Amino acid sequence: MHNCTLYCTIYTWGDFMIATSYSTVRQNFKDYCDKAANDFETIIITRERGENVVMLSEAEYNNLLENLYVRSNPKYYNELLQSIEQLKKGKGQKRELLDE
């Protein structure tokens, strides 16, 4: 985790995270919304007198919730891991989807 003061901006491209101040986000709100929605960036909004806030796209949020659900269910998670291992070993099967 990066610590920063009110006016700094941290771009961590490898971690796909931008940390910036509340004031900067407020002044450039549309740009930061676009970064979150279009570029799937996670934006940490730092606040001087309170807890930081995270801005992310709705798609990223839904993906996060889905991953939490799958990982919280040992049966689903183990099936997923087994399927991944089968694909890595070349045991996957390509199938055509049926139109309904």
Secondary structure as the mmCIF struct_conf table of DSSP 4:
data_model
#
loop_
_struct_conf.conf_type_id
_struct_conf.id
_struct_conf.beg_label_comp_id
_struct_conf.beg_label_asym_id
_struct_conf.beg_label_seq_id
_struct_conf.end_label_comp_id
_struct_conf.end_label_asym_id
_struct_conf.end_label_seq_id
TURN_TY1_P TURN_TY1_P1 LEU A 6 TYR A 7
STRN STRN1 ILE A 10 THR A 12
HELX_RH_3T_P HELX_RH_3T_P1 TRP A 13 ASP A 15
TURN_TY1_P TURN_TY1_P2 PHE A 16 PHE A 16
STRN STRN2 MET A 17 SER A 21
HELX_RH_AL_P HELX_RH_AL_P1 TYR A 22 GLN A 27
TURN_TY1_P TURN_TY1_P3 ASN A 28 ASN A 28
HELX_RH_AL_P HELX_RH_AL_P2 PHE A 29 ASN A 38
BEND BEND1 ASP A 39 ASP A 39
STRN STRN3 THR A 42 THR A 46
TURN_TY1_P TURN_TY1_P4 GLU A 48 ARG A 49
BEND BEND2 GLY A 50 GLY A 50
STRN STRN4 VAL A 53 MET A 55
HELX_RH_AL_P HELX_RH_AL_P3 GLU A 58 SER A 72
HELX_RH_AL_P HELX_RH_AL_P4 PRO A 74 LYS A 88
TURN_TY1_P TURN_TY1_P5 LYS A 89 GLY A 90
HELX_LH_PP_P HELX_LH_PP_P1 GLU A 96 ASP A 99
#
